């Protein structure tokens, strides 16, 4: 064979080898595994190819994907680099898309999901599972009516915030277990009427940690979700829902409907078990004119027992009737968190809080408030109320502010400036326990505050049952103190008239009082006649001829709270009748082992008074009572000498 022929063959062989290498490179870009499903009529016969470009973008080209989902998808080797996926038109995935886009930790975007033809797909389980950094996902064009497995479909998509499934068509057999597990930042979820949850999708509850919502200026405060209803996603107006409620509402047997759910953004919540109204961080520009302005008033104002206010709750403008009609409320927790610095109207704020026994408003800032009318009206269980820090310099309307506070005992308005006041009608009306009132030099009553007269019916002071009032007038404390005033007495109307102009003085007024009841020694033996006696070699012991009877009366109203009382007796010397200088000294009287001589008192009786008992009587038999002891040679002649016994009733000293 000629030499040039051999060289030609070698050249052709080299060309063949080069051609073969090009085919291998092209094949590496195709899905070259054996088809796992039959090709459907109308589907292309061209196999889809994929590539990773220099920007770490996975591009899936048009065609038919025939890989078996039991193996890793071919781009898995790049799972730590892929940041974006682009899907070209007319990509036909296999029946099982299990983990098709799953576990791509750097993936942030998927473009062209609408180009996936999914009408024959039966398995979308774990489709996007573990895509931690995926920020947006549009699945509205996925055809799902043949899908039987959606378990873990979006599991652990931790940065996905919105998901719209309104176009999903799901079958009663479709597995939805753990479908939303780990989607802790998903705050907006739309479900369509053909969504069916056959197993718990484990939608996470709202975080409930007072965080600012991803959109708008609202905060999430509870673990509930909320229907958007007629509102917007950042201003929902529908009812609250727990994740269990949502799961149940989309079971096969439920009347399902299209609905968008967002994290609960309500700035208040009512716990029906504890009857607690909670107000969360929120700012309101309020134009309230009555209680209908506040959303809880319609259903919960009569049943609320506790109001809890979280930090950051602020109202600008009117607080009118904020807690009005809370007739069962017992406690306000966190009232110091209520920002009143921009308040203009506090009228009716605590109106008819009839069960409330304590209220701390010392943190209130009221410099801009012009309306205080009825603020505490009918808070009838409050005994004490400190409003001394109120700035009332801009106040115009104060009518009935403290009306019907029937348990209120004291009120200090000495720091108040009422020079701008226009209406003080009934400011102090119907306060029949108010016995201590302090008014300052800048207090003005342009209209009658209706200060109640003192009761004048021997009424005990509300906080001191040992003092009673007996005069309908009030009394200026003056140089005395509240329980022992020393100033002149005034009728209630005179107090009002004293605060009309710049002649007003800083004064404290109280009910005139006197002691209530007493501990009285009602009776003792008028005289002790010693007749019978027992003789001994040393002394003569004389007993009284009759029993020795005593009586004590205790009419103190708080006697059960007082210490025990005791009856003491002491004895003087025997004195000669008509010759007082002649005396028999020594220990001549004797009781229960103790001598009464030399003016040393001896306790005869000791008792603790009882609330339901005011009279105490007792009797000593002659041999048990006070006895006379005289030496035999110094027995006085009958009728020639006399001695004095002194009785003293006293409370025992407190230690």
GUMI-803663 format. One line per field, with one value per residue (C-alpha): residue in one letter; x, z, y. Coordinates in steps of 0.001 Angstrom, whole numbers. Layout:
N
res	A,...
xx	X,...
zz	Z,...
yy	Y,...
! end
This chain:
655
res	X,X,X,X,X,X,X,X,X,X,X,X,X,X,X,X,X,X,X,X,X,X,X,X,X,X,X,X,X,X,X,X,X,X,X,X,X,X,X,X,X,X,X,X,X,X,X,X,X,X,X,X,X,X,X,X,X,X,X,X,X,X,X,X,X,X,X,X,X,X,X,X,X,X,X,X,X,X,X,X,X,X,X,X,X,X,X,X,X,X,X,X,X,X,X,X,X,X,X,X,X,X,X,X,X,X,X,X,X,X,X,X,X,X,X,X,X,X,X,X,X,X,X,X,X,X,X,X,X,X,X,X,X,X,X,X,X,X,X,X,X,X,X,X,X,X,X,X,X,X,X,X,X,X,X,X,X,X,X,X,X,X,X,X,X,X,X,X,X,X,X,X,X,X,X,X,X,X,X,X,X,X,X,X,X,X,X,X,X,X,X,X,X,X,X,X,X,X,X,X,X,X,X,X,X,X,X,X,X,X,X,X,X,X,X,X,X,X,X,X,X,X,X,X,X,X,X,X,X,X,X,X,X,X,X,X,X,X,X,X,X,X,X,X,X,X,X,X,X,X,X,X,X,X,X,X,X,X,X,X,X,X,X,X,X,X,X,X,X,X,X,X,X,X,X,X,X,X,X,X,X,X,X,X,X,X,X,X,X,X,X,X,X,X,X,X,X,X,X,X,X,X,X,X,X,X,X,X,X,X,X,X,X,X,X,X,X,X,X,X,X,X,X,X,X,X,X,X,X,X,X,X,X,X,X,X,X,X,X,X,X,X,X,X,X,X,X,X,X,X,X,X,X,X,X,X,X,X,X,X,X,X,X,X,X,X,X,X,X,X,X,X,X,X,X,X,X,X,X,X,X,X,X,X,X,X,X,X,X,X,X,X,X,X,X,X,X,X,X,X,X,X,X,X,X,X,X,X,X,X,X,X,X,X,X,X,X,X,X,X,X,X,X,X,X,X,X,X,X,X,X,X,X,X,X,X,X,X,X,X,X,X,X,X,X,X,X,X,X,X,X,X,X,X,X,X,X,X,X,X,X,X,X,X,X,X,X,X,X,X,X,X,X,X,X,X,X,X,X,X,X,X,X,X,X,X,X,X,X,X,X,X,X,X,X,X,X,X,X,X,X,X,X,X,X,X,X,X,X,X,X,X,X,X,X,X,X,X,X,X,X,X,X,X,X,X,X,X,X,X,X,X,X,X,X,X,X,X,X,X,X,X,X,X,X,X,X,X,X,X,X,X,X,X,X,X,X,X,X,X,X,X,X,X,X,X,X,X,X,X,X,X,X,X,X,X,X,X,X,X,X,X,X,X,X,X,X,X,X,X,X,X,X,X,X,X,X,X,X,X,X,X,X,X,X,X,X,X,X,X,X,X,X,X,X,X,X,X,X,X,X,X,X,X,X,X,X,X,X,X,X,X,X,X,X,X,X,X,X,X,X,X,X,X,X,X,X,X,X,X,X,X,X,X,X
xx	0,1368,2715,346,-2647,-1493,-1114,-4658,-6003,-4129,-5538,-9074,-8578,-7366,-10423,-12639,-11024,-11581,-15204,-15761,-14395,-16860,-19780,-18743,-18601,-22059,-23581,-22396,-24878,-27844,-30032,-28699,-30194,-32805,-36369,-38220,-41704,-43390,-43400,-46874,-48491,-47610,-44505,-41286,-38822,-35852,-34075,-33589,-30072,-28643,-25569,-23950,-22597,-19757,-22179,-23282,-26672,-28277,-29991,-32403,-33025,-36212,-36994,-37992,-36388,-36305,-34128,-35144,-35786,-34306,-30899,-29471,-30286,-27171,-26583,-26347,-22558,-22855,-25431,-23190,-22570,-25938,-27433,-30119,-32124,-33434,-35957,-36505,-39952,-41338,-39411,-41163,-40133,-40619,-43588,-41554,-39965,-38913,-36155,-35898,-34770,-34005,-31023,-29445,-28324,-27157,-30205,-31989,-34151,-35944,-36949,-39348,-41229,-44178,-42212,-42388,-45086,-46256,-49623,-48271,-46292,-47469,-44740,-43624,-42417,-39462,-39503,-37937,-36956,-33862,-33495,-32592,-31894,-34758,-36415,-39201,-41115,-43927,-45703,-48947,-48497,-47676,-50306,-50865,-54069,-52205,-49867,-50261,-47327,-46544,-44958,-42036,-42595,-41443,-39858,-37045,-37386,-36456,-36263,-39380,-41796,-44782,-46390,-49409,-51120,-54493,-54193,-53232,-55641,-55147,-56716,-58075,-55302,-52438,-49965,-49337,-47396,-44747,-45411,-44520,-42247,-39443,-40797,-40288,-40320,-43392,-45786,-48228,-49908,-52708,-54725,-57297,-60615,-59110,-56277,-56735,-54597,-54769,-52065,-50778,-48593,-46979,-47412,-45299,-47147,-46430,-43351,-45269,-42121,-43251,-41225,-41909,-43794,-41867,-44209,-45880,-45524,-47407,-45988,-46623,-47431,-49048,-48489,-51740,-52373,-55086,-57285,-56732,-60456,-61474,-58209,-54701,-51775,-50344,-53770,-55752,-59360,-60347,-60565,-57648,-56628,-54273,-52278,-54591,-57583,-56031,-55215,-58778,-60317,-58673,-59465,-61347,-64673,-64395,-66055,-62850,-62485,-59753,-58191,-54985,-53506,-50851,-49219,-51524,-50902,-53587,-52337,-54706,-55869,-58380,-57719,-61087,-59700,-57978,-60292,-57203,-57130,-53569,-52506,-49278,-46724,-48658,-49204,-52660,-53864,-57196,-60320,-62368,-65549,-67104,-66430,-67496,-64144,-62214,-62476,-62694,-65615,-68245,-67609,-65234,-65749,-68035,-65973,-62412,-60792,-57180,-55752,-52081,-50268,-47000,-44178,-44555,-48323,-48989,-52114,-51985,-55142,-58203,-58245,-61976,-63677,-60582,-61505,-65021,-67533,-64917,-67146,-65284,-61708,-59541,-56005,-54169,-50717,-48097,-50142,-46810,-46248,-49210,-47731,-50053,-47633,-49731,-53112,-55694,-58794,-58946,-62686,-64525,-61225,-61939,-65673,-67631,-64580,-66608,-64445,-61090,-59407,-55990,-54995,-51568,-51762,-48657,-46872,-49530,-48345,-51292,-49792,-51884,-55141,-58127,-60892,-60868,-64636,-65901,-62395,-62878,-66645,-68100,-64735,-66523,-64077,-60991,-60061,-56984,-56013,-52813,-53343,-50884,-48604,-51325,-50570,-54021,-52915,-54646,-57743,-61112,-63678,-63566,-67238,-68041,-64373,-64491,-68255,-69565,-66145,-67981,-64970,-62491,-61063,-58530,-57671,-54725,-55233,-52700,-50507,-53369,-53737,-57407,-57160,-58210,-61098,-64526,-66607,-66123,-69741,-69979,-66207,-66415,-70055,-71356,-68055,-69411,-66263,-63989,-62902,-59534,-59227,-56231,-56566,-53818,-53638,-54124,-57282,-60374,-63964,-65856,-68904,-70027,-67900,-70571,-68308,-70332,-70892,-69441,-71983,-72517,-74008,-71221,-69633,-66207,-63357,-62889,-59370,-59621,-62599,-61581,-62473,-66000,-67458,-70199,-70420,-71711,-69110,-65526,-62561,-59311,-56379,-54343,-51588,-52951,-52933,-55529,-56897,-56568,-57433,-57152,-58570,-62036,-65021,-66620,-69693,-68942,-70300,-67936,-64995,-66261,-66628,-63112,-61677,-63093,-60159,-56588,-57533,-57516,-55138,-53320,-55391,-56233,-59783,-61051,-64142,-64246,-63751,-63807,-62920,-65279,-66315,-64228,-62890,-64789,-64664,-68393,-68478,-66340,-67315,-68202,-66769,-65225,-66471,-64229,-65970,-65105,-61480,-59131,-56861,-53264,-50373,-48924,-51759,-55467,-56817,-60142,-62507,-65235,-68710,-70009,-68822,-66617,-68192,-66651,-67822,-66015,-67550,-65586,-67450,-64439,-65359,-62017,-61757,-60864,-57769,-56658,-54238,-55633,-56715,-56227,-57702,-55133,-55658,-53433,-53968,-53231,-52511,-55087,-55962,-57597,-60939,-60684,-56942,-55420,-51925,-52375,-51822,-51165,-48504,-47419,-48723,-52274,-54170,-53552,-54632,-53551,-50146,-49425,-49554,-51265,-49552,-47214,-49241,-47844,-50557,-51558,-53348,-56833,-58062,-56878,-59008,-58805,-61929,-63996,-65705,-69164,-68866,-68771,-69615,-67380,-68435,-66857,-67143,-64681,-65827,-64657,-61916,-60652,-60820,-59037,-58314,-57197,-54165,-53373,-51073,-53118,-51861,-52647,-56223,-57932,-61137,-64115,-65160,-62034,-59833,-60415,-58228,-58572,-58316,-57570,-58633,-57144,-58293,-55695,-54575,-51543,-48401,-47499,-44059
zz	0,-902,1987,1430,1902,5414,6291,5155,7378,10364,9639,9474,12710,14410,13118,14506,17905,18041,17062,19805,22448,21394,21793,25339,26353,24945,26634,30022,29786,29231,31549,30154,32685,31460,31492,34679,33305,29983,27687,27432,24095,23116,25313,23489,22769,23222,26545,28688,29510,32362,33076,35810,34575,35994,38287,39960,38245,37469,34059,33077,29343,27584,27131,28908,32185,32541,35584,38467,41663,43781,42797,43546,40890,38775,40027,43603,43277,43126,45889,47992,45117,43394,44227,41537,39300,35871,34171,30460,28852,28298,30848,31568,34935,35838,37863,41042,41855,45291,46536,43010,44290,47850,50114,48180,51130,49023,46758,46946,43810,41381,38074,35608,37839,35565,32761,34552,33048,36160,35065,35305,38555,41458,44038,45207,48612,49961,46695,48250,51593,53275,51016,53964,52042,49580,49926,47328,45742,43194,42985,41627,38240,39505,38447,41449,40781,40274,43225,46023,48212,49382,52685,53694,50478,51995,55163,56615,54104,57017,55230,53105,54399,52039,50350,48059,47524,46386,43017,44486,43679,46172,46518,49729,49456,49185,52045,53646,56736,57861,54741,56442,59196,60143,58172,61183,59238,57140,58189,55248,53914,51347,51038,48358,48588,47022,49518,51656,54642,55172,57838,60064,57907,61072,60244,62874,65264,65133,67228,69803,70815,70166,66967,64306,61394,58119,56545,58038,61536,63494,65910,66487,70130,70357,68839,66922,63273,61985,58929,56800,56128,54622,55656,54299,55238,57380,58764,59138,60237,60478,63495,65281,64427,66015,63774,64912,63810,60364,60011,60940,58594,55596,56325,53601,55428,56190,54232,52827,51394,50016,52838,53613,57082,58689,62070,64643,64638,67120,69805,72366,73379,75824,77670,78453,81079,83207,82141,81324,78791,77546,75683,73715,72243,69978,69176,68565,67399,69178,68619,71160,72351,74149,74957,71508,70130,71935,70333,73569,74928,72896,74388,77337,79432,81933,82324,82448,85837,85023,82652,81757,79835,78121,77577,74560,74633,73730,72950,71437,71991,73758,76421,76856,78387,77803,80687,81325,82612,83776,86694,87471,87128,90185,89052,86565,85904,84217,84320,84451,80863,79653,77941,78671,77724,74672,76343,75955,77385,80375,80887,81997,81917,85028,85150,87081,88113,91123,92286,92010,95413,94342,91509,90934,88627,89985,86644,84636,82662,82282,81205,77987,79428,79265,80203,83486,83800,85372,85306,88540,88825,90618,91410,94625,96267,96174,99680,98668,95438,94912,92244,93738,90688,88202,86173,85902,84640,81262,82712,81882,82758,86114,86700,88641,88525,91949,92161,94013,95234,98299,99961,99390,102713,101826,98890,98445,95802,97311,94163,91719,89586,88750,87674,84127,85320,83955,85353,88771,89271,91606,91637,95165,95166,97097,98870,102324,103649,102610,105964,105027,102236,101394,98981,97616,97028,93251,93593,92210,92297,89764,90241,93270,93855,96313,99191,101435,105033,107852,108918,112529,113592,115830,112727,113322,111227,108312,109401,113176,114949,118231,116865,115934,114232,115998,113994,110411,109799,108678,110691,109580,110897,111621,114186,115053,113069,111076,114126,116450,114470,116134,113544,113140,111910,108520,106659,103424,101377,103128,101940,98355,98680,100073,96729,94334,93863,94869,98547,98575,101105,101374,104029,105243,106332,108411,110235,113854,116060,119584,121115,120280,123241,126332,128703,131933,135435,136103,139657,142565,146160,147780,151056,152399,155855,157504,160133,160298,160828,161138,164185,164245,166598,164369,162622,162425,158869,158261,155360,154063,155122,151489,147991,146244,142850,139966,136486,133465,130287,127002,124298,122084,118496,117851,121241,119734,118231,121495,123967,127065,129960,133680,136981,139589,143304,145877,149596,151835,155604,158360,159606,162979,162649,163680,164230,160777,162168,163905,161326,161283,158644,157066,154869,156069,152866,151050,147732,146223,147910,147441,149935,148917,151397,150745,147642,145564,143028,142565,139535,140507,137027,133411,130232,126442,125066,122411,119464,120393,124137,125849,129502,131822,135395,138000,141709,144337,147242,150618,151058,147484,147348,149211,152862,155894,157867,161287,164106,167150,169547,167173,166308,165868,167638,165248,163781,165029,161906,158142,155067,151362,148467,145059,141856,138457,135077,132318,129054,129403,128095,124517,124215
yy	0,3451,5486,8397,6041,5158,8757,9432,6692,8117,11555,10202,8324,11491,13337,10558,10756,14522,14093,11566,13925,16647,14210,13327,17017,17689,14645,15839,18727,16412,14316,11063,8600,6150,7498,6619,7335,6911,9873,11338,12224,15750,15867,16663,13947,16287,15779,18834,19947,21991,24075,26158,29464,31522,33416,30176,30287,26934,27094,24331,24346,23317,19649,16482,15416,11661,11170,8978,11006,8232,9553,12964,15457,16066,19627,18367,18400,22214,22606,24844,27258,27717,31146,31318,28974,29940,27659,28123,27579,24110,22094,18801,17313,13648,12411,12618,15961,14800,17201,18676,22096,20987,21589,24471,26591,29556,29682,33036,33141,30839,32404,30776,28344,29047,27333,23979,21760,19876,18471,14896,15391,13199,13858,17320,16198,18205,20165,23311,21807,23219,26282,28462,31663,31615,35047,34908,32054,32265,28914,30303,28573,25107,22582,20311,18393,15084,15502,12939,13908,17453,16472,18715,20699,24038,22705,24793,27626,29799,33152,32820,35489,35152,32178,32186,28810,30116,28302,24944,22129,19326,15906,14347,11756,14254,13928,17348,16284,18832,20891,24228,22973,25366,28356,30584,33857,33114,35890,35914,32779,32626,29422,28691,26908,23761,23447,20336,19392,15650,15752,18529,20792,22166,25811,27603,29911,33618,34445,36524,38404,41998,42249,44860,43359,42882,45410,48471,49900,47244,44697,41029,40360,36922,33488,33649,34343,36625,36697,39782,39974,43304,44905,44732,42512,45308,46237,43003,43197,39549,37231,35601,32058,29572,27223,24440,26505,26990,23305,22341,24914,23216,19610,17711,17933,21671,24465,25792,29282,31459,33389,35245,34845,37037,37143,38650,42389,43342,45674,44178,40731,39279,36022,34514,32106,34732,37580,39636,42450,43009,46156,45783,48158,50466,54126,55545,58930,58907,60969,59010,60700,57732,54082,52808,53986,51230,47759,45758,47749,45911,42460,42561,45695,43970,40788,42159,41528,42404,44985,44525,47240,46381,48920,51185,51692,55307,57279,60726,62732,61413,58701,59265,56179,54017,51680,52923,50415,47907,47024,43768,45039,44366,45186,47363,45912,48081,51269,53089,51888,53913,56979,59911,62674,63594,63103,65868,64174,61800,62028,58861,56956,54826,55419,52772,50727,49656,46709,48445,48859,50150,52473,54028,57050,58756,58311,60120,63150,65502,68837,68895,67594,69950,67489,65536,65192,61933,60483,58469,58719,55656,54103,53338,50899,53132,54249,56218,57944,59928,62604,65060,64834,65830,68947,70532,73941,73440,71783,73289,70639,68820,68152,64943,63939,62227,61724,58673,57578,56405,54716,57565,58763,61433,63642,65983,68699,71066,71067,71572,74664,75178,78804,77836,75665,76478,73629,72048,70985,68006,67520,66033,65021,61981,61278,60495,58815,61686,63118,64608,67201,69380,72309,74563,78282,77816,75757,77469,76260,78401,76164,74180,71051,69861,68946,66675,67833,65783,63125,64330,60985,59789,58272,56714,57989,55545,54634,55158,53656,55308,58729,59749,62768,64685,67917,68436,71117,70687,71930,73503,71471,74569,73992,70546,67358,65448,63625,66584,69728,73125,75536,77025,75037,75728,74552,72706,75600,77983,75914,76220,79986,80246,79102,81660,84007,84829,84919,81103,79535,76251,74491,71011,70264,67328,66217,67475,64421,63126,59797,56976,54847,54196,51588,52278,50814,50655,49309,48139,47350,50663,49421,46285,45307,42769,40727,37052,36210,33273,33290,32167,32634,35322,37181,37724,37221,38937,38113,40374,39555,39600,38782,41350,42312,44280,45433,46931,48286,48566,50539,51181,50271,48638,46976,43598,45213,46795,45149,43394,45594,45001,46171,47231,47850,49528,50249,53181,53046,52685,56157,56972,58681,62347,61883,61441,61793,58460,55756,52042,51453,48221,45495,45059,44148,40907,39353,36033,35971,39703,42555,45803,48037,50968,51996,49119,48147,44526,43114,41948,40986,40834,40534,40759,42490,40793,42456,41191,41813,45185,44315,42282,41323,39081,38277,37101,34958,36406,33846,34456,38245,41019,40101,42065,40886,42408,41299,40054,42716,45594,44848,48228,48981,48642,51996,53742,53383,53389,52755,53576,51120,52655,50876,51656,50321,50469,48909,46753,48402,47425,45900
! end
